[in-house]
Amino acid sequence: MTAAVFFALMIGAAILIGTIWSIRFIATGPPAEPDLEDVREVDVPYVCSVCGLSLTVTEAHEGNIAPPRHCREDMIRV
Ligand SMILES: [Zn+2]
């Protein structure tokens, strides 16, 4: 009997935590729109270390450009 109560409490706690997480996720909303006036022309080539796909980033915000991901890996700047 106590094992059944324990599992019921664990399932209830999991549902409660999942519900709270979902509400926080929805309440946060999408990230702010990027300021398009800060976008500059750049020429940064990347290659995927797994499949060899290459691409060039031609427009980005000022500062450090985060490498795009392909095949679940960060692409390598060449
Ligand atoms: Zn790839």
N, CA, C, O and the ligand as a Tripos MOL2 file, in Angstrom:
@<TRIPOS>MOLECULE
protein
  313   311    79     0     0
PROTEIN
NO_CHARGES

@<TRIPOS>ATOM
      1 N           0.8250   -1.1970    0.0000 N.3       1 MET1
      2 CA          0.0000    0.0000    0.0000 C.3       1 MET1
      3 C           0.8660    1.2560    0.0000 C.2       1 MET1
      4 O           0.5810    2.2030   -0.7330 O.2       1 MET1
      5 N           1.9070    1.2730    0.8050 N.am      2 THR2
      6 CA          2.7470    2.4700    0.8640 C.3       2 THR2
      7 C           3.5160    2.6750   -0.4370 C.2       2 THR2
      8 O           3.7760    3.8100   -0.8360 O.2       2 THR2
      9 N           3.8810    1.5700   -1.1020 N.am      3 ALA3
     10 CA          4.5670    1.7010   -2.3840 C.3       3 ALA3
     11 C           3.6460    2.3500   -3.4110 C.2       3 ALA3
     12 O           4.0920    3.1800   -4.2030 O.2       3 ALA3
     13 N           2.3800    1.9850   -3.4060 N.am      4 ALA4
     14 CA          1.4250    2.5810   -4.3460 C.3       4 ALA4
     15 C           1.2560    4.0700   -4.0690 C.2       4 ALA4
     16 O           1.1590    4.8720   -4.9980 O.2       4 ALA4
     17 N           1.2220    4.4350   -2.7990 N.am      5 VAL5
     18 CA          1.0920    5.8570   -2.4400 C.3       5 VAL5
     19 C           2.3490    6.6080   -2.8720 C.2       5 VAL5
     20 O           2.2700    7.7210   -3.3900 O.2       5 VAL5
     21 N           3.5170    5.9820   -2.6510 N.am      6 PHE6
     22 CA          4.7740    6.6130   -3.0510 C.3       6 PHE6
     23 C           4.8060    6.8650   -4.5520 C.2       6 PHE6
     24 O           5.1540    7.9630   -4.9880 O.2       6 PHE6
     25 N           4.4460    5.8630   -5.3460 N.am      7 PHE7
     26 CA          4.4480    6.0430   -6.8030 C.3       7 PHE7
     27 C           3.4130    7.0660   -7.2480 C.2       7 PHE7
     28 O           3.6440    7.8250   -8.1890 O.2       7 PHE7
     29 N           2.2620    7.0830   -6.5610 N.am      8 ALA8
     30 CA          1.2390    8.0760   -6.9030 C.3       8 ALA8
     31 C           1.7590    9.4860   -6.6310 C.2       8 ALA8
     32 O           1.5270   10.4010   -7.4210 O.2       8 ALA8
     33 N           2.4680    9.6600   -5.5030 N.am      9 LEU9
     34 CA          3.0260   10.9810   -5.1900 C.3       9 LEU9
     35 C           4.1090   11.3630   -6.1950 C.2       9 LEU9
     36 O           4.2000   12.5290   -6.5800 O.2       9 LEU9
     37 N           4.9350   10.4050   -6.6320 N.am     10 MET10
     38 CA          5.9810   10.6850   -7.6170 C.3      10 MET10
     39 C           5.3650   11.0870   -8.9530 C.2      10 MET10
     40 O           5.8260   12.0320   -9.5940 O.2      10 MET10
     41 N           4.3350   10.3780   -9.3680 N.am     11 ILE11
     42 CA          3.6690   10.7200  -10.6290 C.3      11 ILE11
     43 C           3.0120   12.0910  -10.5190 C.2      11 ILE11
     44 O           3.0750   12.8920  -11.4530 O.2      11 ILE11
     45 N           2.3810   12.3600   -9.3780 N.am     12 GLY12
     46 CA          1.7610   13.6680   -9.1710 C.3      12 GLY12
     47 C           2.7850   14.7840   -9.2030 C.2      12 GLY12
     48 O           2.5510   15.8340   -9.8000 O.2      12 GLY12
     49 N           3.9280   14.5560   -8.5560 N.am     13 ALA13
     50 CA          4.9920   15.5720   -8.5550 C.3      13 ALA13
     51 C           5.5120   15.7980   -9.9670 C.2      13 ALA13
     52 O           5.7590   16.9390  -10.3580 O.2      13 ALA13
     53 N           5.6830   14.7220  -10.7410 N.am     14 ALA14
     54 CA          6.1680   14.8590  -12.1150 C.3      14 ALA14
     55 C           5.1810   15.6610  -12.9590 C.2      14 ALA14
     56 O           5.5890   16.5200  -13.7410 O.2      14 ALA14
     57 N           3.9050   15.3900  -12.8080 N.am     15 ILE15
     58 CA          2.8870   16.1420  -13.5650 C.3      15 ILE15
     59 C           2.9070   17.6080  -13.1540 C.2      15 ILE15
     60 O           2.8190   18.4920  -14.0070 O.2      15 ILE15
     61 N           3.0220   17.8760  -11.8460 N.am     16 LEU16
     62 CA          3.0520   19.2580  -11.3560 C.3      16 LEU16
     63 C           4.2750   20.0060  -11.8950 C.2      16 LEU16
     64 O           4.1540   21.1400  -12.3590 O.2      16 LEU16
     65 N           5.4410   19.3810  -11.8350 N.am     17 ILE17
     66 CA          6.6670   20.0240  -12.3320 C.3      17 ILE17
     67 C           6.5660   20.2710  -13.8390 C.2      17 ILE17
     68 O           6.9480   21.3350  -14.3270 O.2      17 ILE17
     69 N           6.0480   19.2820  -14.5680 N.am     18 GLY18
     70 CA          5.8850   19.4550  -16.0160 C.3      18 GLY18
     71 C           4.9310   20.5810  -16.3520 C.2      18 GLY18
     72 O           5.1620   21.3350  -17.2980 O.2      18 GLY18
     73 N           3.8580   20.7020  -15.5830 N.am     19 THR19
     74 CA          2.8840   21.7670  -15.8200 C.3      19 THR19
     75 C           3.4980   23.1350  -15.5460 C.2      19 THR19
     76 O           3.3200   24.0670  -16.3310 O.2      19 THR19
     77 N           4.2230   23.2590  -14.4320 N.am     20 ILE20
     78 CA          4.8620   24.5400  -14.0940 C.3      20 ILE20
     79 C           5.8830   24.9220  -15.1650 C.2      20 ILE20
     80 O           5.9490   26.0800  -15.5780 O.2      20 ILE20
     81 N           6.6850   23.9390  -15.6180 N.am     21 TRP21
     82 CA          7.6720   24.2190  -16.6580 C.3      21 TRP21
     83 C           6.9840   24.6870  -17.9360 C.2      21 TRP21
     84 O           7.4440   25.6350  -18.5730 O.2      21 TRP21
     85 N           5.8810   24.0280  -18.3170 N.am     22 SER22
     86 CA          5.1630   24.4050  -19.5380 C.3      22 SER22
     87 C           4.6070   25.8150  -19.4450 C.2      22 SER22
     88 O           4.7020   26.5890  -20.3980 O.2      22 SER22
     89 N           4.0260   26.1530  -18.2940 N.am     23 ILE23
     90 CA          3.4600   27.4960  -18.1210 C.3      23 ILE23
     91 C           4.5650   28.5500  -18.1930 C.2      23 ILE23
     92 O           4.3790   29.5940  -18.8180 O.2      23 ILE23
     93 N           5.7090   28.2920  -17.5620 N.am     24 ARG24
     94 CA          6.8270   29.2500  -17.6340 C.3      24 ARG24
     95 C           7.3250   29.3950  -19.0660 C.2      24 ARG24
     96 O           7.6360   30.4980  -19.5140 O.2      24 ARG24
     97 N           7.4000   28.2720  -19.7840 N.am     25 PHE25
     98 CA          7.8760   28.3110  -21.1660 C.3      25 PHE25
     99 C           6.9430   29.1400  -22.0270 C.2      25 PHE25
    100 O           7.4000   29.9360  -22.8470 O.2      25 PHE25
    101 N           5.6400   28.9630  -21.8500 N.am     26 ILE26
    102 CA          4.6600   29.7100  -22.6420 C.3      26 ILE26
    103 C           4.6530   31.1730  -22.2330 C.2      26 ILE26
    104 O           4.5460   32.0490  -23.0920 O.2      26 ILE26
    105 N           4.7660   31.4620  -20.9270 N.am     27 ALA27
    106 CA          4.6930   32.8370  -20.4330 C.3      27 ALA27
    107 C           5.9030   33.6500  -20.8750 C.2      27 ALA27
    108 O           5.8030   34.8670  -21.0340 O.2      27 ALA27
    109 N           7.0530   32.9900  -21.0780 N.am     28 THR28
    110 CA          8.2580   33.7080  -21.4760 C.3      28 THR28
    111 C           8.1020   34.3010  -22.8720 C.2      28 THR28
    112 O           8.5800   35.4060  -23.1270 O.2      28 THR28
    113 N           7.4570   33.6020  -23.7550 N.am     29 GLY29
    114 CA          7.2310   34.0990  -25.1090 C.3      29 GLY29
    115 C           8.4570   33.9560  -25.9800 C.2      29 GLY29
    116 O           9.5070   33.5200  -25.5090 O.2      29 GLY29
    117 N           8.3380   34.3120  -27.2320 N.am     30 PRO30
    118 CA          9.4660   34.1810  -28.1570 C.3      30 PRO30
    119 C          10.5290   35.2370  -27.8640 C.2      30 PRO30
    120 O          10.2310   36.2490  -27.2290 O.2      30 PRO30
    121 N          11.7610   35.0170  -28.3170 N.am     31 PRO31
    122 CA         12.8040   36.0240  -28.1200 C.3      31 PRO31
    123 C          12.4860   37.2900  -28.9040 C.2      31 PRO31
    124 O          11.7120   37.2700  -29.8600 O.2      31 PRO31
    125 N          13.0980   38.3860  -28.4820 N.am     32 ALA32
    126 CA         12.8460   39.6720  -29.1260 C.3      32 ALA32
    127 C          13.3060   39.6390  -30.5800 C.2      32 ALA32
    128 O          14.2470   38.9300  -30.9360 O.2      32 ALA32
    129 N          12.6240   40.4190  -31.4030 N.am     33 GLU33
    130 CA         12.9990   40.5020  -32.8120 C.3      33 GLU33
    131 C          14.3760   41.1540  -32.9250 C.2      33 GLU33
    132 O          14.6520   42.1240  -32.2180 O.2      33 GLU33
    133 N          15.2420   40.6440  -33.7950 N.am     34 PRO34
    134 CA         16.5560   41.2720  -33.9640 C.3      34 PRO34
    135 C          16.4180   42.6300  -34.6450 C.2      34 PRO34
    136 O          15.5210   42.8470  -35.4600 O.2      34 PRO34
    137 N          17.3250   43.5390  -34.2930 N.am     35 ASP35
    138 CA         17.3260   44.8680  -34.8970 C.3      35 ASP35
    139 C          17.9910   44.7750  -36.2650 C.2      35 ASP35
    140 O          19.2030   44.5770  -36.3530 O.2      35 ASP35
    141 N          17.2180   44.9130  -37.3210 N.am     36 LEU36
    142 CA         17.7400   44.7370  -38.6770 C.3      36 LEU36
    143 C          18.6920   45.8550  -39.0850 C.2      36 LEU36
    144 O          19.4440   45.7030  -40.0480 O.2      36 LEU36
    145 N          18.6690   46.9820  -38.3640 N.am     37 GLU37
    146 CA         19.5870   48.0780  -38.6970 C.3      37 GLU37
    147 C          21.0200   47.7320  -38.3150 C.2      37 GLU37
    148 O          21.9570   48.3290  -38.8450 O.2      37 GLU37
    149 N          21.2110   46.7680  -37.3970 N.am     38 ASP38
    150 CA         22.5620   46.3670  -36.9830 C.3      38 ASP38
    151 C          23.1510   45.2820  -37.8760 C.2      38 ASP38
    152 O          24.3040   44.8950  -37.6830 O.2      38 ASP38
    153 N          22.3950   44.7830  -38.8440 N.am     39 VAL39
    154 CA         22.9050   43.7270  -39.7210 C.3      39 VAL39
    155 C          23.8850   44.3210  -40.7180 C.2      39 VAL39
    156 O          23.5940   45.3150  -41.3830 O.2      39 VAL39
    157 N          25.0520   43.6950  -40.8110 N.am     40 ARG40
    158 CA         26.1050   44.1580  -41.7220 C.3      40 ARG40
    159 C          26.4740   43.0330  -42.6850 C.2      40 ARG40
    160 O          26.2780   41.8520  -42.3970 O.2      40 ARG40
    161 N          27.0120   43.4320  -43.8310 N.am     41 GLU41
    162 CA         27.4880   42.4340  -44.7830 C.3      41 GLU41
    163 C          28.8130   41.8690  -44.3030 C.2      41 GLU41
    164 O          29.7270   42.6150  -43.9530 O.2      41 GLU41
    165 N          28.9110   40.5430  -44.2890 N.am     42 VAL42
    166 CA         30.1460   39.8560  -43.9000 C.3      42 VAL42
    167 C          30.4020   38.7600  -44.9340 C.2      42 VAL42
    168 O          29.5610   38.4950  -45.7930 O.2      42 VAL42
    169 N          31.5550   38.1380  -44.8430 N.am     43 ASP43
    170 CA         31.9020   37.0480  -45.7600 C.3      43 ASP43
    171 C          32.6420   35.9850  -44.9390 C.2      43 ASP43
    172 O          33.8720   35.9650  -44.8970 O.2      43 ASP43
    173 N          31.8770   35.1080  -44.2920 N.am     44 VAL44
    174 CA         32.4530   34.1280  -43.3790 C.3      44 VAL44
    175 C          32.0940   32.7250  -43.8710 C.2      44 VAL44
    176 O          30.9430   32.3060  -43.7550 O.2      44 VAL44
    177 N          33.0750   31.9930  -44.4220 N.am     45 PRO45
    178 CA         32.7870   30.6370  -44.9090 C.3      45 PRO45
    179 C          32.8520   29.6030  -43.7810 C.2      45 PRO45
    180 O          33.6890   29.7030  -42.8840 O.2      45 PRO45
    181 N          31.9730   28.6260  -43.8380 N.am     46 TYR46
    182 CA         31.9540   27.5200  -42.8820 C.3      46 TYR46
    183 C          31.8770   26.2100  -43.6560 C.2      46 TYR46
    184 O          31.3760   26.1680  -44.7790 O.2      46 TYR46
    185 N          32.3810   25.1380  -43.0400 N.am     47 VAL47
    186 CA         32.2570   23.8080  -43.6240 C.3      47 VAL47
    187 C          31.8430   22.8340  -42.5200 C.2      47 VAL47
    188 O          32.2860   22.9580  -41.3780 O.2      47 VAL47
    189 N          31.0030   21.8770  -42.8640 N.am     48 CYS48
    190 CA         30.5660   20.8560  -41.9180 C.3      48 CYS48
    191 C          31.6510   19.7760  -41.8500 C.2      48 CYS48
    192 O          32.0650   19.2330  -42.8740 O.2      48 CYS48
    193 N          32.1060   19.4730  -40.6290 N.am     49 SER49
    194 CA         33.1770   18.4820  -40.4610 C.3      49 SER49
    195 C          32.6810   17.0540  -40.6520 C.2      49 SER49
    196 O          33.4900   16.1320  -40.7560 O.2      49 SER49
    197 N          31.3650   16.8560  -40.7010 N.am     50 VAL50
    198 CA         30.8100   15.5030  -40.8320 C.3      50 VAL50
    199 C          30.5360   15.1690  -42.3000 C.2      50 VAL50
    200 O          31.0010   14.1480  -42.8070 O.2      50 VAL50
    201 N          29.7710   16.0450  -42.9840 N.am     51 CYS51
    202 CA         29.3440   15.7010  -44.3400 C.3      51 CYS51
    203 C          30.0250   16.5550  -45.4080 C.2      51 CYS51
    204 O          29.8950   16.2710  -46.5990 O.2      51 CYS51
    205 N          30.7460   17.5920  -44.9970 N.am     52 GLY52
    206 CA         31.4740   18.3970  -45.9650 C.3      52 GLY52
    207 C          30.6820   19.5380  -46.5690 C.2      52 GLY52
    208 O          31.2060   20.2570  -47.4200 O.2      52 GLY52
    209 N          29.4410   19.7280  -46.1600 N.am     53 LEU53
    210 CA         28.6410   20.8450  -46.6810 C.3      53 LEU53
    211 C          29.3440   22.1540  -46.3510 C.2      53 LEU53
    212 O          29.8280   22.3450  -45.2350 O.2      53 LEU53
    213 N          29.3980   23.0470  -47.3240 N.am     54 SER54
    214 CA         29.9990   24.3560  -47.0670 C.3      54 SER54
    215 C          28.9730   25.4350  -47.3470 C.2      54 SER54
    216 O          28.1120   25.2970  -48.2160 O.2      54 SER54
    217 N          29.0890   26.5120  -46.5860 N.am     55 LEU55
    218 CA         28.2160   27.6590  -46.7940 C.3      55 LEU55
    219 C          28.9600   28.9040  -46.3610 C.2      55 LEU55
    220 O          29.9500   28.8380  -45.6330 O.2      55 LEU55
    221 N          28.4630   30.0450  -46.8260 N.am     56 THR56
    222 CA         29.0670   31.3240  -46.4890 C.3      56 THR56
    223 C          28.0120   32.2290  -45.8770 C.2      56 THR56
    224 O          26.9570   32.4510  -46.4710 O.2      56 THR56
    225 N          28.2950   32.7490  -44.6970 N.am     57 VAL57
    226 CA         27.4080   33.7150  -44.0470 C.3      57 VAL57
    227 C          27.6940   35.0670  -44.6870 C.2      57 VAL57
    228 O          28.8320   35.5350  -44.6790 O.2      57 VAL57
    229 N          26.6610   35.6920  -45.2400 N.am     58 THR58
    230 CA         26.8600   36.9590  -45.9500 C.3      58 THR58
    231 C          26.3190   38.1530  -45.1910 C.2      58 THR58
    232 O          26.7060   39.2850  -45.4810 O.2      58 THR58
    233 N          25.4320   37.9350  -44.2250 N.am     59 GLU59
    234 CA         24.9000   39.0400  -43.4250 C.3      59 GLU59
    235 C          24.8020   38.5800  -41.9850 C.2      59 GLU59
    236 O          24.3510   37.4660  -41.7150 O.2      59 GLU59
    237 N          25.2220   39.4290  -41.0550 N.am     60 ALA60
    238 CA         25.1580   39.0840  -39.6360 C.3      60 ALA60
    239 C          25.2320   40.3510  -38.8110 C.2      60 ALA60
    240 O          25.5700   41.4240  -39.3120 O.2      60 ALA60
    241 N          24.9070   40.2050  -37.5320 N.am     61 HIS61
    242 CA         25.0480   41.3220  -36.6050 C.3      61 HIS61
    243 C          26.5250   41.5390  -36.3140 C.2      61 HIS61
    244 O          27.3530   40.6470  -36.4930 O.2      61 HIS61
    245 N          26.8300   42.7420  -35.8630 N.am     62 GLU62
    246 CA         28.2090   43.0670  -35.4910 C.3      62 GLU62
    247 C          28.6570   42.1520  -34.3650 C.2      62 GLU62
    248 O          27.8400   41.6800  -33.5740 O.2      62 GLU62
    249 N          29.9660   41.9020  -34.2950 N.am     63 GLY63
    250 CA         30.5160   41.1160  -33.2000 C.3      63 GLY63
    251 C          30.7540   39.6760  -33.5840 C.2      63 GLY63
    252 O          30.8520   39.3310  -34.7620 O.2      63 GLY63
    253 N          30.8430   38.8530  -32.5730 N.am     64 ASN64
    254 CA         31.1730   37.4430  -32.7700 C.3      64 ASN64
    255 C          29.9980   36.7050  -33.4230 C.2      64 ASN64
    256 O          28.8680   36.7870  -32.9420 O.2      64 ASN64
    257 N          30.2620   35.9950  -34.5030 N.am     65 ILE65
    258 CA         29.2270   35.2400  -35.2050 C.3      65 ILE65
    259 C          29.2630   33.8060  -34.6950 C.2      65 ILE65
    260 O          30.2830   33.1270  -34.8190 O.2      65 ILE65
    261 N          28.1630   33.3460  -34.1260 N.am     66 ALA66
    262 CA         28.0960   31.9620  -33.6440 C.3      66 ALA66
    263 C          28.0720   31.0350  -34.8460 C.2      66 ALA66
    264 O          27.3110   31.2760  -35.7830 O.2      66 ALA66
    265 N          28.8910   29.9690  -34.8480 N.am     67 PRO67
    266 CA         28.9080   29.0650  -36.0010 C.3      67 PRO67
    267 C          27.5740   28.3380  -36.1430 C.2      67 PRO67
    268 O          26.9840   27.9160  -35.1490 O.2      67 PRO67
    269 N          27.0980   28.1930  -37.3850 N.am     68 PRO68
    270 CA         25.8740   27.4340  -37.5990 C.3      68 PRO68
    271 C          26.1300   25.9530  -37.3310 C.2      68 PRO68
    272 O          27.2770   25.5070  -37.2980 O.2      68 PRO68
    273 N          25.0550   25.2020  -37.1400 N.am     69 ARG69
    274 CA         25.1830   23.7730  -36.8570 C.3      69 ARG69
    275 C          24.6600   22.9650  -38.0420 C.2      69 ARG69
    276 O          23.6740   23.3370  -38.6780 O.2      69 ARG69
    277 N          25.3330   21.8660  -38.3230 N.am     70 HIS70
    278 CA         24.8900   20.9210  -39.3440 C.3      70 HIS70
    279 C          25.3030   19.5470  -38.8880 C.2      70 HIS70
    280 O          26.3540   19.3970  -38.2650 O.2      70 HIS70
    281 N          24.5180   18.5490  -39.1750 N.am     71 CYS71
    282 CA         24.7720   17.1890  -38.7150 C.3      71 CYS71
    283 C          24.9860   17.1650  -37.1990 C.2      71 CYS71
    284 O          25.8010   16.3970  -36.6880 O.2      71 CYS71
    285 N          24.2500   18.0070  -36.4980 N.am     72 ARG72
    286 CA         24.2970   18.1000  -35.0440 C.3      72 ARG72
    287 C          25.6420   18.5620  -34.5060 C.2      72 ARG72
    288 O          25.9190   18.3720  -33.3220 O.2      72 ARG72
    289 N          26.4860   19.1610  -35.3350 N.am     73 GLU73
    290 CA         27.7990   19.6500  -34.8960 C.3      73 GLU73
    291 C          27.9480   21.1010  -35.3190 C.2      73 GLU73
    292 O          27.3610   21.5320  -36.3110 O.2      73 GLU73
    293 N          28.7470   21.8620  -34.5490 N.am     74 ASP74
    294 CA         29.0770   23.2220  -34.9660 C.3      74 ASP74
    295 C          29.9290   23.1390  -36.2310 C.2      74 ASP74
    296 O          30.8490   22.3280  -36.3250 O.2      74 ASP74
    297 N          29.6020   23.9960  -37.2010 N.am     75 MET75
    298 CA         30.3850   24.0180  -38.4330 C.3      75 MET75
    299 C          31.7130   24.7140  -38.1570 C.2      75 MET75
    300 O          31.8100   25.5400  -37.2500 O.2      75 MET75
    301 N          32.7380   24.3770  -38.9450 N.am     76 ILE76
    302 CA         34.0920   24.8940  -38.7600 C.3      76 ILE76
    303 C          34.2990   26.0780  -39.7020 C.2      76 ILE76
    304 O          34.0050   26.0020  -40.8950 O.2      76 ILE76
    305 N          34.8140   27.1830  -39.1340 N.am     77 ARG77
    306 CA         35.1210   28.3530  -39.9530 C.3      77 ARG77
    307 C          36.3940   28.0950  -40.7330 C.2      77 ARG77
    308 O          37.4110   27.6970  -40.1650 O.2      77 ARG77
    309 N          36.3340   28.3230  -42.0410 N.am     78 VAL78
    310 CA         37.5180   28.0620  -42.8830 C.3      78 VAL78
    311 C          38.0510   29.3710  -43.4570 C.2      78 VAL78
    312 O          39.0410   29.3660  -44.1890 O.2      78 VAL78
    313 ZN         26.7180   18.1400  -42.2110 Zn       79 ZN79
@<TRIPOS>BOND
     1     1     2 1
     2     2     3 1
     3     3     4 2
     4     3     5 am
     5     5     6 1
     6     6     7 1
     7     7     8 2
     8     7     9 am
     9     9    10 1
    10    10    11 1
    11    11    12 2
    12    11    13 am
    13    13    14 1
    14    14    15 1
    15    15    16 2
    16    15    17 am
    17    17    18 1
    18    18    19 1
    19    19    20 2
    20    19    21 am
    21    21    22 1
    22    22    23 1
    23    23    24 2
    24    23    25 am
    25    25    26 1
    26    26    27 1
    27    27    28 2
    28    27    29 am
    29    29    30 1
    30    30    31 1
    31    31    32 2
    32    31    33 am
    33    33    34 1
    34    34    35 1
    35    35    36 2
    36    35    37 am
    37    37    38 1
    38    38    39 1
    39    39    40 2
    40    39    41 am
    41    41    42 1
    42    42    43 1
    43    43    44 2
    44    43    45 am
    45    45    46 1
    46    46    47 1
    47    47    48 2
    48    47    49 am
    49    49    50 1
    50    50    51 1
    51    51    52 2
    52    51    53 am
    53    53    54 1
    54    54    55 1
    55    55    56 2
    56    55    57 am
    57    57    58 1
    58    58    59 1
    59    59    60 2
    60    59    61 am
    61    61    62 1
    62    62    63 1
    63    63    64 2
    64    63    65 am
    65    65    66 1
    66    66    67 1
    67    67    68 2
    68    67    69 am
    69    69    70 1
    70    70    71 1
    71    71    72 2
    72    71    73 am
    73    73    74 1
    74    74    75 1
    75    75    76 2
    76    75    77 am
    77    77    78 1
    78    78    79 1
    79    79    80 2
    80    79    81 am
    81    81    82 1
    82    82    83 1
    83    83    84 2
    84    83    85 am
    85    85    86 1
    86    86    87 1
    87    87    88 2
    88    87    89 am
    89    89    90 1
    90    90    91 1
    91    91    92 2
    92    91    93 am
    93    93    94 1
    94    94    95 1
    95    95    96 2
    96    95    97 am
    97    97    98 1
    98    98    99 1
    99    99   100 2
   100    99   101 am
   101   101   102 1
   102   102   103 1
   103   103   104 2
   104   103   105 am
   105   105   106 1
   106   106   107 1
   107   107   108 2
   108   107   109 am
   109   109   110 1
   110   110   111 1
   111   111   112 2
   112   111   113 am
   113   113   114 1
   114   114   115 1
   115   115   116 2
   116   115   117 am
   117   117   118 1
   118   118   119 1
   119   119   120 2
   120   119   121 am
   121   121   122 1
   122   122   123 1
   123   123   124 2
   124   123   125 am
   125   125   126 1
   126   126   127 1
   127   127   128 2
   128   127   129 am
   129   129   130 1
   130   130   131 1
   131   131   132 2
   132   131   133 am
   133   133   134 1
   134   134   135 1
   135   135   136 2
   136   135   137 am
   137   137   138 1
   138   138   139 1
   139   139   140 2
   140   139   141 am
   141   141   142 1
   142   142   143 1
   143   143   144 2
   144   143   145 am
   145   145   146 1
   146   146   147 1
   147   147   148 2
   148   147   149 am
   149   149   150 1
   150   150   151 1
   151   151   152 2
   152   151   153 am
   153   153   154 1
   154   154   155 1
   155   155   156 2
   156   155   157 am
   157   157   158 1
   158   158   159 1
   159   159   160 2
   160   159   161 am
   161   161   162 1
   162   162   163 1
   163   163   164 2
   164   163   165 am
   165   165   166 1
   166   166   167 1
   167   167   168 2
   168   167   169 am
   169   169   170 1
   170   170   171 1
   171   171   172 2
   172   171   173 am
   173   173   174 1
   174   174   175 1
   175   175   176 2
   176   175   177 am
   177   177   178 1
   178   178   179 1
   179   179   180 2
   180   179   181 am
   181   181   182 1
   182   182   183 1
   183   183   184 2
   184   183   185 am
   185   185   186 1
   186   186   187 1
   187   187   188 2
   188   187   189 am
   189   189   190 1
   190   190   191 1
   191   191   192 2
   192   191   193 am
   193   193   194 1
   194   194   195 1
   195   195   196 2
   196   195   197 am
   197   197   198 1
   198   198   199 1
   199   199   200 2
   200   199   201 am
   201   201   202 1
   202   202   203 1
   203   203   204 2
   204   203   205 am
   205   205   206 1
   206   206   207 1
   207   207   208 2
   208   207   209 am
   209   209   210 1
   210   210   211 1
   211   211   212 2
   212   211   213 am
   213   213   214 1
   214   214   215 1
   215   215   216 2
   216   215   217 am
   217   217   218 1
   218   218   219 1
   219   219   220 2
   220   219   221 am
   221   221   222 1
   222   222   223 1
   223   223   224 2
   224   223   225 am
   225   225   226 1
   226   226   227 1
   227   227   228 2
   228   227   229 am
   229   229   230 1
   230   230   231 1
   231   231   232 2
   232   231   233 am
   233   233   234 1
   234   234   235 1
   235   235   236 2
   236   235   237 am
   237   237   238 1
   238   238   239 1
   239   239   240 2
   240   239   241 am
   241   241   242 1
   242   242   243 1
   243   243   244 2
   244   243   245 am
   245   245   246 1
   246   246   247 1
   247   247   248 2
   248   247   249 am
   249   249   250 1
   250   250   251 1
   251   251   252 2
   252   251   253 am
   253   253   254 1
   254   254   255 1
   255   255   256 2
   256   255   257 am
   257   257   258 1
   258   258   259 1
   259   259   260 2
   260   259   261 am
   261   261   262 1
   262   262   263 1
   263   263   264 2
   264   263   265 am
   265   265   266 1
   266   266   267 1
   267   267   268 2
   268   267   269 am
   269   269   270 1
   270   270   271 1
   271   271   272 2
   272   271   273 am
   273   273   274 1
   274   274   275 1
   275   275   276 2
   276   275   277 am
   277   277   278 1
   278   278   279 1
   279   279   280 2
   280   279   281 am
   281   281   282 1
   282   282   283 1
   283   283   284 2
   284   283   285 am
   285   285   286 1
   286   286   287 1
   287   287   288 2
   288   287   289 am
   289   289   290 1
   290   290   291 1
   291   291   292 2
   292   291   293 am
   293   293   294 1
   294   294   295 1
   295   295   296 2
   296   295   297 am
   297   297   298 1
   298   298   299 1
   299   299   300 2
   300   299   301 am
   301   301   302 1
   302   302   303 1
   303   303   304 2
   304   303   305 am
   305   305   306 1
   306   306   307 1
   307   307   308 2
   308   307   309 am
   309   309   310 1
   310   310   311 1
   311   311   312 2
@<TRIPOS>SUBSTRUCTURE
     1 MET1         2 RESIDUE 1 A MET
     2 THR2         6 RESIDUE 1 A THR
     3 ALA3        10 RESIDUE 1 A ALA
     4 ALA4        14 RESIDUE 1 A ALA
     5 VAL5        18 RESIDUE 1 A VAL
     6 PHE6        22 RESIDUE 1 A PHE
     7 PHE7        26 RESIDUE 1 A PHE
     8 ALA8        30 RESIDUE 1 A ALA
     9 LEU9        34 RESIDUE 1 A LEU
    10 MET10       38 RESIDUE 1 A MET
    11 ILE11       42 RESIDUE 1 A ILE
    12 GLY12       46 RESIDUE 1 A GLY
    13 ALA13       50 RESIDUE 1 A ALA
    14 ALA14       54 RESIDUE 1 A ALA
    15 ILE15       58 RESIDUE 1 A ILE
    16 LEU16       62 RESIDUE 1 A LEU
    17 ILE17       66 RESIDUE 1 A ILE
    18 GLY18       70 RESIDUE 1 A GLY
    19 THR19       74 RESIDUE 1 A THR
    20 ILE20       78 RESIDUE 1 A ILE
    21 TRP21       82 RESIDUE 1 A TRP
    22 SER22       86 RESIDUE 1 A SER
    23 ILE23       90 RESIDUE 1 A ILE
    24 ARG24       94 RESIDUE 1 A ARG
    25 PHE25       98 RESIDUE 1 A PHE
    26 ILE26      102 RESIDUE 1 A ILE
    27 ALA27      106 RESIDUE 1 A ALA
    28 THR28      110 RESIDUE 1 A THR
    29 GLY29      114 RESIDUE 1 A GLY
    30 PRO30      118 RESIDUE 1 A PRO
    31 PRO31      122 RESIDUE 1 A PRO
    32 ALA32      126 RESIDUE 1 A ALA
    33 GLU33      130 RESIDUE 1 A GLU
    34 PRO34      134 RESIDUE 1 A PRO
    35 ASP35      138 RESIDUE 1 A ASP
    36 LEU36      142 RESIDUE 1 A LEU
    37 GLU37      146 RESIDUE 1 A GLU
    38 ASP38      150 RESIDUE 1 A ASP
    39 VAL39      154 RESIDUE 1 A VAL
    40 ARG40      158 RESIDUE 1 A ARG
    41 GLU41      162 RESIDUE 1 A GLU
    42 VAL42      166 RESIDUE 1 A VAL
    43 ASP43      170 RESIDUE 1 A ASP
    44 VAL44      174 RESIDUE 1 A VAL
    45 PRO45      178 RESIDUE 1 A PRO
    46 TYR46      182 RESIDUE 1 A TYR
    47 VAL47      186 RESIDUE 1 A VAL
    48 CYS48      190 RESIDUE 1 A CYS
    49 SER49      194 RESIDUE 1 A SER
    50 VAL50      198 RESIDUE 1 A VAL
    51 CYS51      202 RESIDUE 1 A CYS
    52 GLY52      206 RESIDUE 1 A GLY
    53 LEU53      210 RESIDUE 1 A LEU
    54 SER54      214 RESIDUE 1 A SER
    55 LEU55      218 RESIDUE 1 A LEU
    56 THR56      222 RESIDUE 1 A THR
    57 VAL57      226 RESIDUE 1 A VAL
    58 THR58      230 RESIDUE 1 A THR
    59 GLU59      234 RESIDUE 1 A GLU
    60 ALA60      238 RESIDUE 1 A ALA
    61 HIS61      242 RESIDUE 1 A HIS
    62 GLU62      246 RESIDUE 1 A GLU
    63 GLY63      250 RESIDUE 1 A GLY
    64 ASN64      254 RESIDUE 1 A ASN
    65 ILE65      258 RESIDUE 1 A ILE
    66 ALA66      262 RESIDUE 1 A ALA
    67 PRO67      266 RESIDUE 1 A PRO
    68 PRO68      270 RESIDUE 1 A PRO
    69 ARG69      274 RESIDUE 1 A ARG
    70 HIS70      278 RESIDUE 1 A HIS
    71 CYS71      282 RESIDUE 1 A CYS
    72 ARG72      286 RESIDUE 1 A ARG
    73 GLU73      290 RESIDUE 1 A GLU
    74 ASP74      294 RESIDUE 1 A ASP
    75 MET75      298 RESIDUE 1 A MET
    76 ILE76      302 RESIDUE 1 A ILE
    77 ARG77      306 RESIDUE 1 A ARG
    78 VAL78      310 RESIDUE 1 A VAL
    79 ZN79       313 GROUP 0 **** ****
